[in-house]
Amino acid sequence: MQQKLASWFNSPMGAALLLSLLCPLLYFLGLDNELAFRRSQIENGQWFRLITGNLLHTNHWHLLMNLAGLWVIISLFKWPFRLAGFSLLLLTLFAAEGLGLYWFVPSMMGYVGLSGVLHGLFAFGACNELLNGVRFGWVLIVGVIAKVSYEMASGGSTELASLIDAKVAVESHLVGMLAGIICALLWQWLCKRPGANH
């Protein structure tokens, strides 16, 4: 039993558990002013906000939806990582999300939420399965591209914006999706290099 529990924790499920503890903790501590993505603060050298902004949420609905999405996505795919590798992927997506919004969406003055990273995880999982011969990956990739494209054209769901008490940052979904696809392609390239350990 103890060995099974250790094996479960040393997997993407362990990372999901840690995030499921960390995000509510930060939410209840009310650290938005100190940790949220704020362009003016980042420009003044507070680069950590590029990462920490992804861990904050506007209200409890926003938090619950993001954490539910995290568990669904982690359960949906067969991940090529244990806890350490998956945590590195998450950190990469956190950084890519923050930097992508900072560099390419200058109108984005503030941002909180995990949804951009979740789009990155979904895109990585779908792309990785497709590149490993799982044909259903095509459906998932086309699906997430269609979803994000529709959001970019429509501006996002007004019902969801009302629920989370904030405008849906559809740009974050686009940045996350692109980052996830790029990470999956890089992972495949690394795996196929001569002498790579599989």
C-alpha positions in Angstrom: 0.0 0.0 0.0 2.8 2.4 0.9 4.6 1.6 -2.3 1.5 2.2 -4.4 1.0 5.5 -2.6 4.6 6.6 -3.2 4.3 5.6 -6.9 1.1 7.5 -7.2 2.6 10.6 -5.7 5.8 10.3 -7.8 3.6 10.9 -10.9 1.7 13.8 -12.5 -1.0 13.1 -9.9 1.4 14.2 -7.3 1.9 17.5 -9.0 -1.9 18.0 -9.3 -2.2 17.3 -5.6 0.4 19.9 -4.8 -1.2 22.5 -7.0 -4.6 21.6 -5.5 -3.2 22.5 -2.1 -1.1 25.6 -3.2 -3.8 27.4 -5.2 -6.4 27.4 -2.5 -3.8 28.4 0.1 -2.8 31.4 -2.0 -6.5 32.2 -2.7 -7.4 32.2 1.0 -4.3 34.2 2.0 -5.4 36.9 -0.5 -2.0 37.6 -2.0 -3.2 39.1 -5.3 -1.5 42.5 -4.7 1.8 40.7 -3.9 1.8 37.9 -6.6 -0.6 38.6 -9.4 0.6 39.3 -13.0 0.8 43.2 -13.0 2.5 44.7 -16.0 3.6 47.8 -14.1 5.2 45.8 -11.3 6.9 43.4 -13.7 8.4 46.3 -15.5 9.8 47.4 -12.1 11.7 44.2 -11.8 9.2 41.9 -10.1 9.7 39.1 -12.6 8.4 36.4 -10.3 4.9 37.7 -11.1 5.2 36.0 -14.5 5.1 32.7 -12.7 3.0 33.4 -9.6 0.1 35.1 -11.5 -0.9 31.7 -12.8 -1.5 30.4 -9.3 -4.0 33.0 -8.3 -7.8 33.2 -8.9 -10.5 35.8 -8.9 -13.1 33.9 -6.9 -13.9 30.4 -5.7 -15.7 29.5 -8.9 -12.6 30.4 -10.9 -10.5 28.3 -8.5 -12.7 25.3 -8.5 -13.1 25.2 -12.3 -9.4 25.5 -12.9 -8.6 22.7 -10.4 -11.3 20.5 -11.8 -9.9 21.1 -15.3 -6.4 20.2 -14.0 -7.5 16.8 -12.7 -9.5 16.0 -15.9 -6.5 16.8 -18.2 -4.0 14.9 -16.1 -6.3 11.9 -16.0 -7.0 12.1 -19.8 -3.5 11.5 -21.1 -0.7 9.1 -20.7 2.2 11.3 -19.6 5.8 10.5 -20.4 7.0 12.0 -17.1 7.2 11.2 -13.4 6.7 14.0 -10.8 9.9 15.8 -11.4 9.6 15.8 -15.2 5.9 16.9 -15.0 6.8 19.6 -12.5 9.4 20.9 -15.0 6.8 20.9 -17.8 4.4 22.9 -15.5 7.1 25.4 -14.6 8.0 25.8 -18.3 4.3 26.5 -19.1 4.0 28.9 -16.2 7.0 30.9 -17.6 5.9 30.7 -21.2 2.4 31.9 -20.2 3.8 34.9 -18.3 6.4 35.8 -20.8 4.0 35.3 -23.7 1.4 37.7 -22.3 4.1 40.2 -21.3 5.9 40.2 -24.7 3.0 39.7 -27.1 -0.1 41.1 -25.4 0.9 44.6 -24.4 -2.7 45.5 -23.6 -2.8 42.8 -20.8 -2.2 44.9 -17.7 -3.2 42.2 -15.2 -3.8 38.5 -15.2 -4.5 35.7 -12.8 -5.5 32.1 -13.4 -4.4 28.6 -14.3 -6.5 28.3 -17.5 -3.7 29.3 -19.9 -1.5 26.7 -18.4 -4.3 24.1 -18.6 -4.6 24.8 -22.4 -0.9 24.2 -22.6 -1.1 20.9 -20.8 -4.0 19.8 -22.9 -2.2 20.8 -26.1 1.0 19.0 -25.0 -0.9 15.8 -24.1 -2.9 15.7 -27.3 0.2 16.6 -29.5 2.4 14.0 -27.6 -0.2 11.2 -28.2 -0.6 12.1 -31.8 3.2 12.1 -32.4 3.3 8.7 -30.7 0.8 7.2 -33.1 -2.5 7.7 -31.2 -4.7 8.9 -34.1 -7.4 10.3 -31.7 -4.8 13.0 -31.0 -5.8 14.7 -34.2 -9.3 15.2 -32.9 -8.1 16.7 -29.7 -5.6 19.0 -31.4 -8.2 20.2 -33.9 -10.7 20.6 -31.1 -8.5 22.8 -28.9 -7.4 24.9 -31.9 -11.0 25.4 -32.9 -12.0 26.3 -29.3 -9.2 28.9 -28.9 -9.9 30.3 -32.4 -13.6 30.8 -31.6 -12.7 32.5 -28.3 -10.3 34.8 -30.0 -13.0 35.7 -32.6 -15.9 36.1 -30.1 -14.0 37.5 -27.2 -14.9 34.7 -24.8 -18.0 33.6 -22.9 -19.9 36.4 -21.2 -21.5 33.8 -18.9 -18.1 32.5 -17.8 -16.9 36.1 -17.3 -19.9 36.7 -15.0 -19.2 33.5 -13.1 -15.6 34.2 -12.4 -16.1 38.0 -11.9 -13.5 38.9 -14.6 -13.1 39.2 -18.3 -12.0 35.8 -19.8 -8.4 36.3 -20.8 -8.7 34.4 -24.2 -5.2 35.5 -25.1 -3.9 33.4 -22.3 -5.5 30.4 -23.8 -3.8 31.1 -27.1 -0.4 31.6 -25.5 -0.8 28.4 -23.4 -1.9 26.3 -26.4 1.0 27.4 -28.5 3.4 26.8 -25.6 2.1 23.3 -25.1 2.5 22.4 -28.8 6.0 23.8 -28.9 6.9 21.9 -25.7 5.5 18.6 -27.2 7.5 19.1 -30.4 10.7 19.8 -28.4 10.1 16.8 -26.2 9.7 14.5 -29.2 12.9 16.0 -30.7 14.8 15.3 -27.5 13.5 11.7 -27.3 14.6 11.0 -30.9 18.1 12.3 -30.5 20.8 9.6 -30.8 21.6 8.3 -27.3 18.5 9.6 -25.7 17.1 7.6 -22.8 13.5 6.4 -23.2 
